[in-house]
Amino acid sequence: MAVDENTLTKGQLRKPNSLKRPVGEALGEEDLAKWVVQQTAASAPKSDPVAGTIEEALAGFASHKSINLGVGDQVFVTFGR
């Protein structure tokens, strides 16, 4: 199975040469194909349990005037009068 090197990331592009150089072209291609399949199976994003807990805790304050949850990772809390 040949791997399309156009679909690999910058870090993954270094892997083919490091696999092919010591073991040869044919065995290197085979190992690379196995490695790419393993990488795609393991690359599913995992959710952060702490971030989920914080998000649930702050959800009740979304409409509160003194707390601006912002967009993305910005959180502003103002105190005072």
Steps between C-alpha positions, in 0.01 A plus 500: 500500500654828390450803722405831338766733638288806409255415778767470771573779745838671522606279790379185328702581185824433689391147588527337151871568464577389854317172436632432150866580561594217742271221370467571129236641269247212495503423871504872579184555293327212677598631843394852404156378390454319831616808692261734314204269571599488866537879515158565346336257741669659802451863392139531618484809721441432866295741706653653810293398806613804701404741222160331475442539874598868487276557200205342681567706812520828305195431283269649764690830491470550125236773536650661812602863442826498697644194323581504130579150379625643172578302189729198509736495796441857621337546841458842660377544857435848635453590863399823660223749464 
